[in-house]
Amino acid sequence: MTEAQLLKKLGLKIKQLRTDKGMSQSEFGLEIQMEKSNVSRMEAGNHNLKIGTLLRVANALEISLPELVDVR
């Protein structure tokens, strides 16, 4: 799997988990301290995330970091 493919899969997973929780991109952005435009880029797979951001995303989605990054 390439880095681009990984980012795309991770972004789609984050989007699905966020929508399952009924959160808008704006609400999610506030929760993870990220602008809505960056949430959109992240979900599209166009934003390479730092570990701290991944941790905030996992916490906001109420899952563990390993669960979040498991995108086989």
Buried (B, 14 or more C-beta within 10 A) or exposed (E): EEEEEBBBBBBBBBBEBBEEEEBEBEBBBBBBEBEBEBBBBBBEBEBEBEEEBBBBBBBBBEBEEEEBBEBE
